[in-house]
Amino acid sequence: LIWIRGALSPQDIRDRLLDEPEFEGKLIRWLEDCHVGDFLTAKGHELAQGLEEEYLQHLPDGKTRLSTRLKQSVRDPATTLPAPPSCEHADAEWFSRLARETDEIVFCSNRHDPSHGKGCWRGDPGYCRARFPREVFEETQVDRASGALRFAKHEPWLNTYNPVLSYVLRCNTDVTSLLSGTQVKAVVAYVCDYVTKSSVSTHTFFEVVRSV
């Protein structure tokens, strides 16, 4: 969570976004440079064809189901180090490599499982706590009634991320612009809850190990 000293308040941003076309254009271009919600070089299903294979998964209850996994010929990008650019300049070839590897990292780490799971599925009727699938938009647009920004997005099971950050950290990341007081408060509450939650007790840990 990054606080920018002297930055406009969410309300000020909303007002200028709705009243000043030049400010709107500059803000959208800057935010679209900060994070994206799509792959950089291909569509998700195209990446899947090159990276994944189907296999029969055996479940604890004795049943089986068709699942997917990385092909044996594909090395998990999270287990490799990023290649730095040349000392003189970051050339086009290096940027192309960054885009390709970032797509692989995001494909392996950032996609939400369409079948959901115990960690995200809540309630009756059920709903996804992580809010997937996300809405898709052909192009970035401003909701004139609320001042909300809807960023261009074509991958409903992918969260927003920063390509360079994903390339360097090589893991699941989520980079989102918080443009409302409600969003800021929700994230502060989430972070505080996450960092202060109690650790798993020893007997619970060993019970899980024994069951596996």
C-alpha positions in Angstrom: 0.0 0.0 0.0 1.7 3.2 -1.2 0.7 6.6 0.1 1.8 9.6 -2.0 2.5 12.7 0.0 0.5 15.7 -1.3 -1.7 13.5 -3.6 -5.2 14.5 -4.4 -8.0 12.9 -2.2 -10.2 10.4 -3.9 -13.0 13.0 -4.0 -10.7 15.5 -5.7 -9.7 13.0 -8.3 -13.3 12.1 -9.0 -14.3 15.7 -9.4 -11.5 16.5 -11.8 -12.0 13.2 -13.6 -15.6 14.2 -14.4 -14.9 17.9 -15.1 -11.5 18.1 -16.9 -11.1 16.0 -20.1 -7.3 16.7 -20.2 -6.9 15.4 -16.6 -9.0 12.4 -17.4 -6.8 11.5 -20.4 -3.6 11.9 -18.5 -4.8 9.9 -15.4 -6.1 7.0 -17.6 -2.8 6.8 -19.5 -0.7 6.9 -16.3 -2.8 4.2 -14.6 -2.8 2.0 -17.7 1.0 2.2 -17.6 0.9 1.2 -13.9 -1.1 -2.0 -14.2 -2.8 -4.2 -16.7 -5.5 -6.9 -16.5 -4.6 -8.9 -19.6 -1.7 -10.9 -20.9 0.9 -9.0 -22.9 1.7 -11.2 -25.9 -1.2 -13.6 -26.3 -4.7 -14.7 -25.1 -5.1 -16.9 -22.1 -6.3 -19.9 -24.2 -3.3 -19.5 -26.5 -0.9 -19.6 -23.6 -2.6 -22.6 -22.2 -2.0 -24.6 -25.5 1.7 -24.0 -25.2 2.2 -24.4 -21.4 -0.4 -26.9 -20.1 -1.4 -30.5 -20.6 -4.4 -32.5 -19.4 -4.1 -35.4 -17.0 -6.4 -37.6 -14.9 -6.4 -36.4 -11.3 -7.2 -39.0 -8.5 -9.3 -37.5 -5.7 -9.2 -38.5 -2.0 -12.7 -40.1 -2.4 -11.5 -42.4 -5.1 -13.0 -40.5 -8.0 -11.1 -39.0 -10.8 -11.4 -35.8 -12.8 -9.7 -34.2 -15.8 -7.3 -31.5 -14.7 -4.4 -29.5 -16.2 -0.8 -29.0 -15.2 2.4 -27.5 -16.7 3.9 -29.6 -19.4 7.0 -31.6 -18.3 9.0 -29.7 -20.9 8.0 -26.3 -19.4 10.0 -25.0 -16.5 8.1 -23.1 -13.9 9.2 -19.5 -14.4 8.9 -18.9 -10.6 12.0 -21.2 -10.2 14.2 -19.0 -12.5 15.9 -15.6 -12.0 15.0 -12.6 -14.2 17.6 -11.6 -16.8 18.7 -8.0 -16.4 18.9 -5.6 -19.3 22.2 -4.8 -20.9 24.4 -2.2 -19.1 24.0 0.4 -21.9 20.2 0.3 -22.5 17.2 -1.9 -22.3 16.8 -3.0 -25.9 13.7 -4.3 -27.8 14.9 -7.9 -27.5 15.0 -7.7 -23.7 11.6 -6.1 -23.5 10.2 -8.9 -25.7 11.7 -11.5 -23.4 10.3 -9.6 -20.4 6.8 -9.7 -22.0 7.0 -13.4 -22.8 8.3 -14.5 -19.4 5.8 -12.2 -17.6 3.0 -13.9 -19.4 4.2 -17.3 -18.3 4.6 -16.0 -14.7 1.1 -14.5 -14.6 -0.4 -17.5 -16.3 1.0 -19.8 -13.6 0.6 -17.5 -10.6 -2.2 -14.9 -11.1 -5.1 -16.8 -12.7 -8.0 -17.6 -10.4 -9.2 -21.2 -10.7 -12.6 -21.2 -12.5 -13.7 -24.1 -10.3 -13.0 -22.0 -7.2 -12.1 -23.8 -4.0 -12.4 -23.8 -0.2 -10.3 -20.7 0.1 -12.6 -18.4 -1.9 -16.1 -19.9 -2.0 -18.5 -18.6 0.6 -22.1 -18.6 1.6 -25.4 -20.1 0.4 -26.0 -19.4 -2.4 -22.3 -19.4 -3.0 -20.2 -16.5 -4.1 -16.4 -16.0 -4.7 -14.8 -14.0 -2.0 -12.1 -12.9 -4.5 -14.8 -11.5 -6.8 -14.0 -13.7 -9.8 -14.9 -13.8 -12.6 -14.2 -10.1 -13.0 -16.1 -7.8 -15.4 -14.5 -7.4 -18.8 -14.4 -4.1 -20.8 -13.4 -3.6 -24.4 -11.7 -0.3 -23.5 -11.2 1.9 -20.5 -14.2 4.0 -19.6 -15.4 6.4 -16.9 -18.8 5.8 -15.2 -20.2 9.4 -15.4 -22.7 8.6 -12.6 -20.2 7.5 -10.0 -16.9 8.7 -11.3 -15.6 5.1 -11.2 -12.9 4.0 -13.7 -13.5 0.7 -15.6 -10.2 -0.4 -17.1 -9.9 -2.3 -20.4 -9.9 -6.0 -19.6 -10.4 -9.2 -21.5 -9.4 -11.9 -19.1 -12.1 -12.5 -16.5 -10.0 -14.9 -14.3 -7.0 -12.6 -14.1 -6.4 -9.8 -11.5 -4.5 -6.6 -12.4 -0.7 -6.6 -12.1 2.4 -4.6 -13.0 4.4 -6.4 -15.7 7.9 -5.3 -14.4 7.0 -6.1 -10.8 5.8 -9.6 -11.8 8.9 -10.1 -13.9 11.2 -9.3 -11.0 9.3 -10.9 -8.1 8.2 -13.9 -10.2 5.1 -14.7 -8.1 1.5 -13.8 -7.7 1.0 -10.1 -7.3 -1.9 -7.7 -7.4 -1.5 -4.1 -8.3 -4.7 -2.1 -8.1 -5.4 1.7 -8.1 -7.5 2.7 -5.1 -9.6 5.7 -6.2 -12.3 5.7 -3.5 -12.3 6.1 0.2 -14.2 2.9 0.6 -11.5 1.0 -1.3 -8.7 2.5 0.8 -10.5 1.6 4.0 -11.2 -1.9 2.8 -7.6 -2.6 1.9 -6.3 -1.1 5.2 -8.7 -3.4 7.1 -7.7 -6.4 5.0 -3.9 -5.8 5.5 -4.3 -5.3 9.2 -6.4 -8.5 9.6 -3.9 -10.5 7.5 -0.7 -9.4 9.4 -2.3 -9.9 12.8 -4.1 -13.2 12.3 -2.9 -16.0 14.6 -0.5 -18.6 13.4 -1.6 -22.3 13.0 -1.1 -24.2 16.3 1.4 -27.0 16.4 -1.1 -29.8 16.9 -3.2 -28.5 13.9 -0.1 -28.4 11.7 0.8 -32.0 12.5 -2.8 -33.1 12.0 -2.7 -31.7 8.5 0.6 -33.4 7.8 -0.7 -36.7 9.0 -3.8 -36.4 6.8 -1.7 -35.8 3.7 
